[in-house]
Amino acid sequence: MPRPDNAIAGEEFRQALATVRCAKNVFWWLILLALAGQLTAFVLVRFGGVLEGSAAMPAVATRPAASAPAPAPVADESAETWRVVLRWTLPAGKFVALASALLLVLTLMFAVKLALHGQTGGVAGLMSAFFWSLVLLVLLVPWQQALPGSSALAGATHNLGDLVAASAEARAADASAMDVLFFYGRFIVYPVLALLLLLIVGAKWGRGYRAARGIEVAEVSEVQTPGKI
């Protein structure tokens, strides 16, 4: 590969990497906020009881008595407000996380290409961040929609319907220990694992970017000015 001239290698490639860094930061923070929102919603619903009394939150499944039908639950105003808020914010967070992960992968791919073409250094760190971002993308894909019917094959994000249905199954009287384990694994372990992968991507990027910005591109000694020996 022919070495680019000094002006392009020295200034324009560094400016391009700075632009890529700004885009990476935007997508990185969007994923972080989306995952934090998903975890917060789970804590509010599971442990905060914000949907208790809402029509969207069924009671704990028990064996119905044969005497009289159970009275219809009365919807609580606060619970209904939470239901409306989570009904819109959780799908929005899931979309933002997946779209931002896709754009983050493309952004890191362009960073690797810039570092290779500009010979700025830091390719190892940028390449490592790129491959870790691919793993993060796989974890953020909503597999529960592509492969329904499995508690384990799910993404790190969810809708309110997913959370309510899985919470009702975990709270049921006949729920097994494996059901409860899959429940907490899906709604806690998966998002936390995605957050750890996001932090790894940020650390790998930082190492590569610092190396790319810290190495000054040497002047091409072969190029001689006219009239100079």
Summary of the structure (lengths in Angstrom):
residues: 229
radius of gyration: 25.2
end to end distance: 26.8
largest distance: 107.6
contacts: 685
relative contact order: 0.17
helix: 68%
strand: 0%
